[in-house]
Amino acid sequence: MGLIRADSGFYAHNFLSYWETERQTNYIVAVKMYPTIKRELRALKEWIQLKDGIEIAEFEYQSPDWKSPRRMIVVRKNIEILTKATGKLLLFDEPVGRYRYSLYVTNLNLPAEQIWLSYKDRADAENRIKELKYDFGLDSFCMDKFWATEAAFRTIMIAYNLMGVFRQIVLKSKSQATLSTLRFKCFALGSWISKHAGKTTLNISAMGEKRKWLDGLFDIVKQNDKSFYFSNA
């Protein structure tokens, strides 16, 4: 089914209704802080503390052009404790003025904290876009024909996903190494191909700890010698 995470530019009834009815897709969308929304936030009394300086609450809200209410998740951060907190200031009297607010609309039935954490992960998407641009040259393929451009784009995405599988299954690294780092560590190695008795062999020039590390990677590949299936959605 998937999950759509979008900024407040997509906070519109047409988008939400399309995802709910036509696509039947789950979504988490940041909400624009209209005056009516601010009044709802000011009226909230029941807040749950997640950690020092961060609280969360939820409520149902129905805009005049909506047929039914939708679920709202709001997070507020105390700027006296978290001086670099993100979110919107509502410019109300104290104590509300001490907080920055982030508000989301969703059709998920998950706990409010999990929904907030799921949306927070969206921030990492900017890093993935930069990697696609600078390491994979995504912004350098503009062909004369539309379909040629799309073919180049999809080929780059296939390469990116293959490298993602390599990082996740073979390297098993907590850090997200860029393609330039992987090229230096794994691929830019002196090597040659030899054939003997009908068998083709890739010979890699590596010694000492580097060779042990590479042998370990090949062992992991052999242990995971299975087919993978990816959705083209």
C-alpha positions as CSV (number, residue, x, y, z in Angstrom):
1,M,0.0,0.0,0.0
2,G,2.9,2.4,0.7
3,L,3.1,5.6,2.6
4,I,3.0,9.2,1.4
5,R,4.9,11.8,3.4
6,A,4.5,15.3,2.2
7,D,5.0,18.9,3.3
8,S,2.3,21.5,3.8
9,G,2.2,22.3,0.1
10,F,0.1,19.1,-0.3
11,Y,-2.3,20.0,2.6
12,A,-5.3,20.3,0.4
13,H,-8.6,18.5,0.3
14,N,-8.2,17.3,-3.3
15,F,-4.9,15.6,-2.5
16,L,-6.1,14.0,0.7
17,S,-9.3,12.8,-0.9
18,Y,-7.5,11.4,-3.9
19,W,-5.1,9.4,-1.7
20,E,-8.0,8.1,0.5
21,T,-10.4,7.1,-2.3
22,E,-8.6,6.7,-5.6
23,R,-5.3,5.4,-4.4
24,Q,-6.3,4.1,-1.0
25,T,-2.9,5.0,0.3
26,N,-1.7,6.0,3.8
27,Y,-0.4,9.5,4.2
28,I,1.2,11.9,6.7
29,V,1.0,15.5,5.6
30,A,2.2,18.6,7.3
31,V,-0.6,21.0,8.1
32,K,-0.6,24.7,7.2
33,M,-1.2,26.9,10.3
34,Y,-4.4,28.6,9.4
35,P,-6.0,30.8,12.2
36,T,-8.8,28.1,12.7
37,I,-6.1,25.5,13.2
38,K,-4.3,27.7,15.7
39,R,-7.5,28.1,17.7
40,E,-7.7,24.3,17.9
41,L,-4.2,24.0,19.2
42,R,-4.7,26.7,21.8
43,A,-7.7,24.7,23.1
44,L,-5.8,21.5,23.6
45,K,-5.4,20.5,27.3
46,E,-4.2,16.9,27.2
47,W,-0.5,16.6,26.2
48,I,1.7,13.5,26.6
49,Q,5.3,14.1,27.4
50,L,7.7,12.2,25.1
51,K,10.9,13.5,26.5
52,D,12.1,16.6,28.3
53,G,10.8,19.6,26.3
54,I,8.7,17.6,23.8
55,E,5.0,16.8,24.1
56,I,2.5,15.3,21.7
57,A,-1.3,15.4,21.4
58,E,-4.0,14.4,18.8
59,F,-7.5,15.6,17.9
60,E,-10.0,15.4,15.1
61,Y,-10.5,18.4,12.9
62,Q,-13.0,19.0,10.1
63,S,-12.4,21.9,7.7
64,P,-15.6,23.5,6.2
65,D,-15.0,21.8,2.8
66,W,-14.4,18.3,4.3
67,K,-17.1,15.7,4.4
68,S,-15.8,14.2,7.6
69,P,-13.2,14.9,10.3
70,R,-9.6,13.8,9.9
71,R,-7.0,12.8,12.5
72,M,-4.5,15.5,13.5
73,I,-1.2,14.8,15.3
74,V,0.5,17.8,16.9
75,V,4.0,18.0,18.5
76,R,5.1,21.0,20.6
77,K,8.7,21.7,21.7
78,N,9.6,24.0,24.5
79,I,12.0,26.6,23.1
80,E,13.3,27.4,26.6
81,I,14.7,23.8,26.8
82,L,15.3,23.1,23.1
83,T,16.6,26.4,21.9
84,K,17.1,25.1,18.3
85,A,13.7,23.5,18.1
86,T,11.9,23.6,14.7
87,G,8.2,24.3,14.1
88,K,5.8,27.3,14.1
89,L,5.4,29.9,16.7
90,L,1.7,30.6,17.3
91,L,2.3,34.0,18.9
92,F,-0.2,33.4,21.7
93,D,0.1,34.5,25.3
94,E,2.2,32.4,27.7
95,P,2.5,29.5,28.3
96,V,1.7,28.7,24.6
97,G,4.2,31.2,23.4
98,R,7.0,29.1,24.8
99,Y,6.5,26.4,22.2
100,R,7.1,25.7,18.6
101,Y,4.4,23.5,17.0
102,S,4.4,20.9,14.2
103,L,1.1,19.6,13.0
104,Y,0.3,16.6,10.7
105,V,-2.9,15.1,9.2
106,T,-2.9,11.4,8.7
107,N,-5.2,8.4,7.9
108,L,-2.9,6.0,9.8
109,N,-4.2,4.2,12.9
110,L,-0.7,4.0,14.5
111,P,0.2,5.5,17.8
112,A,0.7,9.3,17.6
113,E,4.4,9.1,18.5
114,Q,5.1,6.5,15.8
115,I,3.4,8.7,13.2
116,W,5.6,11.7,14.2
117,L,8.7,9.6,14.1
118,S,7.7,8.2,10.7
119,Y,7.4,11.7,9.3
120,K,10.7,12.8,10.9
121,D,12.5,10.2,8.8
122,R,11.4,12.1,5.7
123,A,14.1,14.7,6.4
124,D,16.7,12.2,5.3
125,A,15.2,12.3,1.8
126,E,17.2,15.4,1.0
127,N,20.4,13.5,1.6
128,R,19.3,10.8,-0.8
129,I,18.4,13.5,-3.5
130,K,21.9,15.0,-3.1
131,E,23.5,11.6,-3.5
132,L,21.5,10.9,-6.7
133,K,22.6,14.3,-8.1
134,Y,26.2,14.3,-7.1
135,D,27.2,10.6,-7.2
136,F,24.8,9.3,-9.8
137,G,24.5,12.3,-12.0
138,L,20.7,12.4,-11.9
139,D,20.5,16.1,-12.9
140,S,22.8,15.5,-16.0
141,F,20.5,13.5,-18.2
142,C,18.1,15.7,-20.1
143,M,17.6,14.2,-23.5
144,D,15.8,15.6,-26.6
145,K,13.0,13.1,-26.1
146,F,10.9,12.7,-23.0
147,W,11.0,8.9,-22.9
148,A,14.8,8.9,-23.4
149,T,15.1,11.1,-20.3
150,E,12.8,8.8,-18.3
151,A,14.8,5.8,-19.4
152,A,18.0,7.4,-18.2
153,F,16.3,8.4,-14.9
154,R,15.0,4.8,-14.3
155,T,18.4,3.3,-15.1
156,I,20.0,5.6,-12.5
157,M,17.3,4.6,-10.0
158,I,18.0,0.9,-10.7
159,A,21.7,1.5,-10.1
160,Y,20.9,3.4,-6.9
161,N,18.7,0.7,-5.6
162,L,21.3,-2.0,-6.4
163,M,23.9,0.0,-4.4
164,G,21.3,0.3,-1.6
165,V,20.9,-3.5,-1.5
166,F,24.7,-3.9,-1.5
167,R,25.1,-1.5,1.5
168,Q,22.3,-3.1,3.4
169,I,23.0,-6.8,2.9
170,V,26.7,-7.0,2.1
171,L,28.4,-4.2,3.9
172,K,25.9,-4.2,6.8
173,S,27.1,-0.7,7.8
174,K,25.2,1.6,10.1
175,S,26.5,4.6,8.2
176,Q,25.2,5.4,4.7
177,A,28.4,5.4,2.7
178,T,28.3,7.4,-0.5
179,L,29.0,6.0,-4.0
180,S,32.4,7.8,-4.1
181,T,33.4,6.1,-0.8
182,L,32.2,2.7,-2.0
183,R,34.1,3.2,-5.3
184,F,37.3,3.8,-3.3
185,K,36.8,0.9,-0.8
186,C,35.2,-1.8,-3.0
187,F,35.4,-1.1,-6.7
188,A,38.5,0.9,-7.6
189,L,40.8,-2.1,-7.2
190,G,43.5,-3.5,-9.5
191,S,42.1,-6.7,-11.1
192,W,42.1,-8.9,-14.1
193,I,40.0,-11.7,-15.6
194,S,41.6,-15.1,-16.3
195,K,40.2,-18.2,-18.0
196,H,41.4,-21.7,-17.2
197,A,39.7,-25.1,-17.9
198,G,36.5,-23.4,-19.0
199,K,36.3,-21.4,-15.8
200,T,36.4,-17.6,-15.7
201,T,38.0,-16.1,-12.6
202,L,38.1,-12.5,-11.4
203,N,41.5,-11.9,-9.8
204,I,41.7,-8.9,-7.4
205,S,45.0,-7.4,-6.3
206,A,44.6,-7.0,-2.5
207,M,46.8,-8.0,0.4
208,G,46.7,-8.3,4.2
209,E,43.7,-6.8,6.0
210,K,42.2,-5.5,2.8
211,R,42.1,-9.0,1.3
212,K,40.5,-10.5,4.5
213,W,37.8,-7.8,4.4
214,L,37.0,-8.4,0.7
215,D,36.9,-12.2,1.3
216,G,34.4,-11.5,4.0
217,L,32.2,-9.5,1.6
218,F,32.3,-12.4,-1.0
219,D,31.3,-14.9,1.8
220,I,28.3,-12.7,2.7
221,V,27.3,-12.6,-1.0
222,K,27.5,-16.4,-1.3
223,Q,25.3,-16.8,1.9
224,N,22.7,-14.5,0.4
225,D,22.6,-16.1,-3.0
226,K,18.9,-15.7,-3.5
227,S,16.5,-13.8,-5.8
228,F,15.1,-10.4,-4.9
229,Y,11.8,-9.1,-6.0
230,F,11.2,-5.3,-6.2
231,S,7.9,-3.5,-6.7
232,N,7.7,-1.2,-9.6
233,A,5.0,0.9,-8.0
